[in-house]
Amino acid sequence: MMDSGAKKPLLGLTVDELGALLPSAPPYTAKQVRAFCFEGKKIDEMTSLSKKLRAELEENFVANPVSVMRVYRSKDGSSKYLFSLTDGNLIEGVYMPHSYGNTLCVSTQIGCRMHCAFCASGADGLVRDLDFSEILGQVVAVNAAEGGSVKKRAVTNIVLMGSGEPFDNYGNVMRFLDEVSAPDGLNVSERNISLSTSGLADKIRAFADSGRKVTLSVSLHSPFDEERSRLMPVNRKYDIASVVAAARYYFEKTGRRVIFEYTLIAGVNDTDRCAVRLSELVRGFPAHVNLIRLNPAGSALSRPSADAANAFLAALTALGVSATIRRSFGEDIEGACGQLRRRVISEEKAAEAGAPADEPAKRGGRGKFTTV
Ligand code: SAH
């Protein structure tokens, strides 16, 4: 829910919804406002509207509820965006240019309820769900900041893999998907969108039934229930069998190969026994395993060596599993979920208290700092 005192967003409202807000304007105005919002224009930049109308709108509304607060450019080409929302909350996103297009990783919640052992996003629990316009606003803000427009987008691919569990904010995520792919919205094909879930099996099935065609990624991280429950408490509600069955259902309904994400943690889930059990689980339908070496992000768990990760990959491949090791981006700019937001909040708290902020970026420096 949005803060009731904060200005309301225009971004993503339908032509009818906008029309209702503009009763005395000519009928095409709503269409224009909708298009301006997707271009990343502020209300005072919507120059085809009368000055009076712009002033009226500005009293109660903002075009985009998401503002870019800072950008951190990594030497690997990726950029971490720190955004502020109209109620003062902070969220983050990562922009990753590739040869085939540019991917933006967006957040779906402020914080997260899942409490995965290795993840910084859930460390402080859930603050609130993001409204659909706040998910959309991240894409619009970065597209504009990177020099894109609606016709010639800078952001070509979107992954819902930032902070939050998308299926714990199902309604807003669905409306986000509808608006970001709408022909009179940003017109991003659902095929260029991936959604990552910690495995809410009932929502995976509902999503399959919804007829959307986005790529589904499921965070598995262990093929054994006892261990997965330790790493991901959500496994106590949806065990591995139910998650894999739901993933298979997703394939059957959509025809889309499912990706299993598997964060490698040294000595925990990178053994041969894990590779064998994992291969048995993902057999029998088109699936791909994405291995990610843990970003320690302040947890007590450790990251396996590149050799250990390659050995796990080789074991999986020998067992007939399609698998790759995912390159990890932005390690020098706190690219892991929730890391940056936590540091900035701790710095702000320290500044309020007059104490020096702790400096969690010691591990690798925090990249070039740019204020926008
Ligand atoms: N809640 C969703 C999406 C968020 S995170 C989910 O759980 O899938 C996207 C991926 O990054 C997930 O697979 C998550 O488990 C993984 N991840 C989170 N923190 C990580 C870290 N410190 N190192 C490596 N992977 C991490």
Residues whose N, C-alpha, C, O or C-beta is under 5 A from the ligand:
A	BS01	SAH	F118 C119 A120 L160 M161 G162 G164 E165 P166 S196 T197 S198 S219 E261 T263 I292 R293 L294 N295 P296 A297 A336 C337
